[in-house]
């Protein structure tokens, strides 16, 4: 049987899923500080559970960079060992859409989710509570978690675009913690001392620093009661002091590297966007949709396509278009980013062509048709993010952490965005840009024995 540990490699990606209707969400704060969100979903056959912990990359002290990713991997390893050993909750790993704990490490938070049959909800809550809080790590668990994080790093960096993305983040954020990789430096992870890692876990993984959401075919009162019975037993610990974020760079920057795995040049160009809680956040989301996707400005810009200097057969453009936007991050320090592949001699023309699209938004050039298309795409993304119970639980817990309400609030914000809001974001945030560039590595004659 395929190893559960291998299947549980930490994957830092966003997954969109299909639908299940859900009713309103009830919010309760337990005496130990845990915020509980309970959502009734009568159309679902499974129950979804998500725990989001407000531990950011800025909370990692010097010498413990990457600690959160290691802790998340250790958690999922322990959970899979527990499930595999007891076969309970059985549905947590035999259901075709679930394989135990699904963990994610982001810059502003960490999270874990699981989907189970509703009659196993209590068992799943006990498993999650036991793995999230009050855990004593061993040297063996630390070594295995580090090994898997390092392996995940190697897998993610097999594609050169990942390194280009990290160059862009370094250019955008500079020495800010959000400019470094989530995993820290994989080569130094094995040097993290167990005692320091355990202390960091004890300070960060506490109920008062966490948001738990359950989406199930039960009344909110019944869900809250089930959660309280399990998580109410977790001892109270004070929430850590909020991280002090340093100031972001104020100037435009470029970070450059090369890669032997590239034939064309790879570049990511972008600029800051409003973060969560900002009244212009929804306008930033619409900007990403104005530019990206089929029918977006980047696809309609024939001049930009020609500036890439690529000989791409038209039959391949539909499936492998060389320009597009990246996902807008769920973060207080957000951004818009565009990725392009181009000929090495066309890097500057491509950069200028991409930046031009950001500057054009300062001029109120957005048409009603463009605005409506972007609005529909943003609304669809929020609806898709609330479809299956586990994904909806993650969505609601994240947004509760940021204090911005659920999907209805997000959709109402998208529906209220005007052309003037788009212009306001462009004028306020697009005064500087950041560029990450990877060039094909130049091989010297005789290198590697040739």
C-alpha positions in Angstrom: 0.0 0.0 0.0 1.2 3.5 -0.8 2.9 5.0 2.2 0.6 7.4 4.2 3.7 9.4 5.1 4.6 9.9 1.5 1.1 10.9 0.6 1.1 13.4 3.5 4.1 15.5 2.1 3.5 19.1 3.0 2.1 20.7 -0.1 1.9 24.5 -0.2 -1.0 25.0 -2.6 -4.5 26.1 -2.9 -7.2 23.6 -3.8 -10.6 24.4 -5.3 -13.3 21.9 -5.0 -17.0 21.2 -5.7 -20.2 22.0 -3.9 -22.2 21.6 -0.7 -24.7 24.1 0.6 -24.2 25.4 4.1 -26.2 27.6 6.4 -25.0 30.5 8.7 -22.0 30.2 11.0 -22.3 30.5 14.8 -19.1 31.7 16.6 -18.2 30.9 20.2 -15.0 31.5 22.3 -14.2 28.7 24.8 -12.9 29.6 28.3 -9.4 28.5 27.1 -9.5 31.1 24.3 -10.2 28.8 21.4 -12.5 30.5 18.8 -15.0 27.9 17.5 -17.1 28.3 14.3 -20.0 25.9 13.8 -21.7 25.7 10.4 -24.7 23.5 9.6 -24.5 21.8 6.1 -27.5 19.6 5.4 -26.3 18.7 1.9 -23.0 17.2 3.0 -22.3 13.5 3.7 -19.0 14.3 5.4 -18.0 16.6 8.2 -15.1 19.0 7.7 -12.9 20.2 10.4 -10.2 22.9 10.1 -7.9 24.4 12.7 -6.0 27.6 11.8 -3.3 28.9 14.1 -2.2 32.5 13.9 1.5 31.8 13.8 3.3 33.7 11.1 6.7 33.6 9.5 7.6 36.7 11.6 7.1 34.7 14.8 10.0 32.3 13.9 13.0 33.5 15.9 16.5 33.7 14.5 17.8 30.2 14.1 14.3 28.7 13.8 13.5 29.8 10.3 11.3 27.0 8.8 10.2 25.8 12.2 6.5 26.0 11.4 6.8 23.9 8.3 8.7 21.2 10.3 6.1 21.3 13.1 3.3 20.9 10.6 5.0 18.0 9.0 5.6 16.4 12.4 1.9 16.8 13.2 0.7 15.1 10.1 3.3 12.3 10.5 2.0 11.6 14.1 -1.6 11.8 13.0 -1.1 9.3 10.2 0.7 6.9 12.6 -2.3 7.2 15.0 -4.8 6.6 12.2 -2.9 3.8 10.7 -2.4 2.1 14.0 -6.0 2.3 15.2 -7.9 2.5 11.9 -10.0 5.2 13.6 -11.4 7.5 12.4 -11.6 5.1 9.5 -13.1 7.6 7.0 -10.1 9.9 7.6 -8.0 7.9 5.2 -10.2 5.5 3.2 -12.5 8.2 1.8 -11.5 8.9 -1.9 -11.3 12.6 -1.2 -9.3 12.4 2.0 -6.1 10.9 3.3 -5.9 11.9 6.9 -4.7 15.3 7.9 -4.2 17.9 5.2 -1.7 20.5 6.5 -0.7 23.9 5.1 1.9 26.4 6.1 1.4 30.0 4.9 3.2 33.2 5.7 0.6 34.5 8.1 -0.7 31.3 9.6 -0.6 27.5 9.7 -3.5 25.1 9.4 -4.7 21.5 9.4 -7.9 20.1 8.1 -9.6 16.7 7.9 -12.9 15.3 6.5 -14.7 12.4 8.2 -18.0 10.7 8.3 -20.2 12.5 10.7 -20.6 9.6 13.1 -16.8 9.8 13.6 -16.8 13.5 14.3 -16.0 13.1 18.0 -13.1 10.7 17.2 -11.7 13.2 14.7 -11.9 16.1 17.1 -10.1 14.1 19.8 -7.4 13.2 17.3 -7.0 16.8 16.2 -6.9 18.1 19.8 -4.3 15.5 20.7 -2.0 16.3 17.8 -2.4 20.1 17.8 -2.0 20.9 21.5 0.3 19.7 24.3 2.6 17.5 22.1 6.1 16.5 23.2 8.3 15.9 20.2 11.1 13.4 20.0 14.4 13.5 18.2 13.2 10.8 15.9 10.0 12.7 15.0 12.1 15.9 14.3 14.5 14.0 12.1 11.7 12.4 10.0 9.9 15.7 9.7 13.0 17.5 8.5 13.8 14.8 6.0 10.3 15.1 4.5 10.3 18.9 4.4 13.7 18.7 2.6 12.3 16.2 0.2 9.3 18.5 -0.4 11.6 21.4 -1.1 13.5 19.3 -3.7 10.2 18.3 -5.4 8.8 21.9 -5.5 12.1 23.3 -6.9 12.2 20.7 -9.7 10.2 23.3 -11.6 12.2 26.5 -12.2 9.2 28.8 -11.8 9.2 28.1 -8.0 12.7 29.7 -7.8 11.6 32.6 -9.9 8.6 33.2 -7.6 11.0 33.2 -4.6 13.2 35.8 -6.3 10.2 37.9 -6.9 9.2 37.7 -3.2 12.7 38.7 -2.2 12.5 41.7 -4.5 9.1 42.7 -3.2 9.7 42.1 0.5 13.5 42.6 0.9 14.7 41.7 4.4 11.1 41.4 5.6 10.3 37.8 6.9 7.8 37.4 4.0 10.7 37.6 1.6 12.2 34.3 2.7 11.0 30.7 1.8 8.5 29.1 4.1 10.9 26.2 4.7 13.7 28.5 5.7 17.0 27.1 4.5 16.5 23.4 4.0 20.2 22.7 4.5 20.0 24.1 8.0 16.8 22.5 9.1 18.6 19.5 10.6 20.5 22.0 12.9 17.3 23.1 14.6 17.6 22.1 18.3 14.7 20.0 19.6 14.4 22.0 22.9 14.1 25.3 21.0 11.6 23.9 18.6 9.5 22.5 21.4 9.5 25.8 23.2 8.3 27.5 20.0 5.5 25.0 19.6 4.4 25.4 23.2 4.2 29.1 22.8 2.4 29.2 19.4 0.2 26.1 19.3 -2.2 27.2 22.0 -6.1 27.5 21.9 -6.0 31.2 22.5 -4.0 31.5 19.2 -6.3 29.3 17.2 -9.6 29.2 15.2 -11.5 25.9 14.8 -14.3 25.5 12.3 -16.5 22.5 11.9 -19.0 22.2 8.9 -21.3 19.3 9.5 -25.0 18.1 9.0 -25.7 19.1 12.6 -27.2 22.1 14.3 -24.6 24.8 15.3 -25.5 24.1 18.9 -24.7 20.3 18.5 -21.5 21.1 16.7 -20.4 23.6 19.4 -21.3 21.1 22.1 -19.2 18.3 20.5 -16.2 20.7 20.1 -16.5 22.0 23.7 -16.5 18.4 25.1 -13.1 17.7 23.5 -11.3 21.0 23.1 -12.7 22.5 26.3 -10.4 20.1 28.1 -7.3 21.6 26.6 -5.4 23.7 29.2 -5.4 27.4 29.0 -2.2 29.1 27.8 -1.7 32.8 27.0 -1.6 33.7 23.3 1.8 34.8 22.2 2.6 38.5 21.7 1.8 39.6 18.1 4.8 39.6 15.8 6.4 42.9 15.1 6.6 43.2 11.3 9.4 45.4 9.9 8.6 48.0 7.2 8.5 46.9 3.6 10.9 48.3 1.0 9.8 51.6 -0.6 11.8 51.2 -3.9 11.5 49.0 -6.9 13.8 46.0 -6.9 15.0 43.2 -9.2 16.5 39.8 -8.1 18.3 37.7 -10.8 19.6 34.2 -10.9 20.1 31.4 -13.5 19.0 27.8 -13.8 20.3 24.9 -15.9 16.7 23.7 -16.1 15.5 26.6 -18.2 15.5 27.0 -22.0 13.6 30.4 -21.9 13.9 33.1 -19.3 11.4 33.0 -16.5 10.2 36.2 -14.8 7.6 37.2 -12.2 6.6 40.9 -12.1 4.3 42.4 -9.5 3.4 45.0 -7.0 1.8 45.3 -3.5 -2.0 45.0 -3.0 -4.3 45.8 -0.1 -4.2 43.2 2.7 -7.1 41.5 4.5 -9.2 43.9 6.4 -8.4 46.8 4.1 -11.6 48.2 2.5 -9.9 48.0 -0.9 -9.0 44.3 -0.6 -11.8 43.3 -2.9 -10.7 45.7 -5.6 -7.2 44.1 -5.5 -8.9 40.7 -6.1 -10.7 42.1 -9.1 -7.5 43.5 -10.5 -6.0 40.0 -10.6 -9.0 38.8 -12.5 -9.0 41.8 -14.9 -5.5 40.8 -15.9 -5.6 37.0 -15.8 -7.4 34.1 -17.4 -9.0 33.7 -20.7 -10.4 37.1 -21.8 -8.1 39.0 -19.4 -5.9 41.8 -20.4 -2.7 39.8 -20.5 -4.3 37.3 -23.0 -5.7 40.0 -25.2 -2.4 41.9 -25.4 -1.0 40.6 -28.8 1.9 43.1 -28.6 3.0 41.5 -25.3 2.8 38.0 -26.8 5.1 39.2 -29.6 7.5 40.9 -27.2 8.2 37.5 -25.6 10.2 36.5 -28.6 9.0 32.9 -28.5 8.0 30.7 -31.4 4.9 29.1 -29.9 2.5 27.3 -32.3 -0.9 28.8 -32.1 -2.4 25.4 -31.4 -0.4 25.2 -28.1 -1.3 28.7 -26.8 -4.7 27.6 -25.5 -3.3 25.1 -23.1 0.2 26.5 -22.5 -0.1 30.2 -22.6 3.3 31.8 -21.6 1.8 34.7 -19.6 -0.5 34.6 -16.6 -1.3 35.8 -13.1 -0.4 34.0 -9.9 -2.9 33.6 -7.0 -3.4 36.6 -4.8 -2.1 35.5 -1.3 -4.2 35.5 1.8 -2.0 37.8 3.8 -1.9 41.2 5.4 1.0 42.1 3.1 -0.5 41.0 -0.2 0.5 41.4 -3.9 -0.4 41.1 -7.6 2.1 39.0 -9.5 2.3 38.0 -13.2 4.5 35.2 -14.6 5.9 35.0 -18.1 8.3 32.9 -20.1 10.3 34.7 -22.8 13.4 34.6 -24.9 16.5 35.7 -22.8 17.0 38.7 -25.0 13.4 39.8 -24.5 13.4 40.1 -20.7 13.3 43.9 -20.5 10.6 44.2 -23.2 8.6 41.6 -21.3 9.0 43.3 -18.0 8.0 46.6 -19.5 5.0 45.1 -21.1 3.8 43.6 -17.8 4.4 46.7 -15.7 2.5 48.7 -18.4 -0.6 46.8 -17.5 -0.3 47.8 -13.8 0.2 51.5 -14.7 -2.7 51.5 -17.2 -5.1 50.8 -14.3 -4.3 54.2 -12.9 -6.2 55.9 -15.8 -9.8 54.6 -15.2 -9.5 52.6 -18.4 -11.6 49.6 -17.1 -14.7 49.0 -19.1 -18.1 47.9 -17.7 -17.6 44.5 -19.5 -14.2 44.0 -17.9 -15.4 44.9 -14.5 -18.3 42.5 -14.7 -16.1 39.7 -15.9 -13.7 40.2 -13.1 -16.5 40.4 -10.6 -18.0 37.1 -11.7 -14.6 35.4 -11.5 -14.0 36.7 -8.0 -17.4 35.6 -6.8 -17.0 32.2 -8.4 -13.7 31.7 -6.6 -15.3 32.5 -3.2 -18.2 30.2 -3.9 -15.9 27.4 -5.0 -13.9 27.8 -1.9 -17.0 27.0 0.2 -18.1 23.9 -1.6 -16.9 20.8 0.3 -17.1 20.7 4.1 -13.4 20.5 4.8 -12.5 23.3 2.3 -15.3 25.4 3.6 -14.1 24.9 7.2 -10.6 26.1 6.1 -12.0 29.1 4.3 -14.2 30.2 7.3 -11.4 29.6 9.8 -8.9 31.6 7.8 -11.3 34.5 7.3 -12.3 34.5 11.0 -8.6 34.8 11.8 -8.3 37.9 9.6 -11.6 39.2 11.0 -13.3 39.6 7.6 -16.5 37.4 7.8 -17.5 34.6 5.5 -18.3 34.2 1.8 -21.4 36.4 1.9 -19.3 39.3 3.1 -16.6 38.6 0.5 -19.1 38.5 -2.3 -20.9 41.7 -1.1 -17.5 43.4 -1.1 -16.8 42.2 -4.7 -20.2 43.4 -5.9 -19.6 46.8 -4.5 -16.2 47.4 -6.2 -16.3 50.4 -8.7 -13.9 51.6 -11.4 -12.9 54.3 -9.0 -11.8 51.7 -6.5 -9.7 50.0 -9.1 -8.0 53.3 -9.9 -7.5 54.1 -6.2 -5.7 50.8 -5.6 -3.5 51.3 -8.7 -2.5 54.8 -7.7 -1.9 53.9 -4.1 0.0 50.6 -4.5 1.5 50.5 -8.0 4.2 53.1 -7.3 6.9 50.5 -7.0 7.2 47.1 -8.7 9.3 44.0 -7.9 10.8 41.6 -10.5 12.3 38.1 -10.1 14.2 36.8 -13.1 15.8 33.5 -13.9 17.9 33.2 -17.0 19.0 29.9 -18.7 22.4 28.9 -17.2 25.3 29.3 -19.7 27.3 26.2 -20.0 31.0 26.5 -20.5 32.7 24.2 -23.0 34.3 21.3 -21.1 32.1 21.7 -18.0 30.8 18.4 -16.5 33.2 16.5 -18.7 31.9 17.8 -22.0 
